[in-house]
Amino acid sequence: MAAGGVWGRSLGAGLVHKAICAVPALFCLAFCLVAVPLQMILPSLPLTPAKPDLPAMLIAYAAFRLPLIPSFGLAAAVGFWRDLLTAGHIGPCLVAFTLTSILVFLLRQGLFLHSPWVFPGIAALATFVILAIAHAIGLLEHRQWAWSATSWSGFVIASLLTAVVSLPTGWLFDWSWGLLLPRTSVQKEDDLLEIELL
């Protein structure tokens, strides 16, 4: 009976620990639900229709810091939410966000990228990939195969603007979540989830 009590306490402690480690993903989800409509009303630059992509930056941060399953689920939810709020079929943003989340996660694991100084480049890459995939899917839906230089320049400018915005945002998220969770517990939970995925 004592062994059952110890097992029950360890199971409860493990569930509480996993629930606490899921808090960053929930914060990212809340921020993304607000960022998608905010992105729609965010003004563009005067000379170009480009603007920083806030949901892409948050998805890049989630894939940069969180394990695969929470970041993948978050990307799918945000892509679906963005498709719901924009005109057109459901699918382009959903596919773009989820593929980009997997790409950022694989880059992080393959190149051992963990420094916050790398995050602006990751956010710029994620923004470019999301915009390019969504645009390519839109072209396929309308059976148009021509890519214009305006689209490419808009993607590049939006990526650069996202990189500029992501530098203070990444530091702020790291600092605030560092107050919420001990760094060692987050890293240990990340390693455990990655081992479970293998």
C-alpha angles and dihedrals in degrees: 000000000000089000090053090051092051091048091049092050092048091048091050092047090049092051092048090049092050091047090052091048089052091060094088090054090051091049090050090050092051092048092048093050088056096038096057096062090036089056090056094056096037108116119242125231115277097245100035135032090233124115135165114282106230098184091050090051092051092047089049090051092048091051089044095054110018131068120266102262098050093043093046092048091047092051092050092049093048093046090051090048091050092049090051093053097046130066117260138045125331110251115056097084092035091057093040095051096045095047091047092049090054091046093052092046092051091048091050093050097039098046097031092237110176105133117109089225089069093054098083090057091047091049091049091049092047092050093050093047093047094049093044095048093046090048092048092050089049091052091049091051091053093039093239116141103180119105115204126213088233091064093049093047090048091052092050094048092047090050092051092048090050090051090053093049093043096060097071091032093055092049091048093051092047091049096046095045090045087061091048099047132024110249093234094054092051091049092046092050090047091052093047093051092047091051089050090052092053 
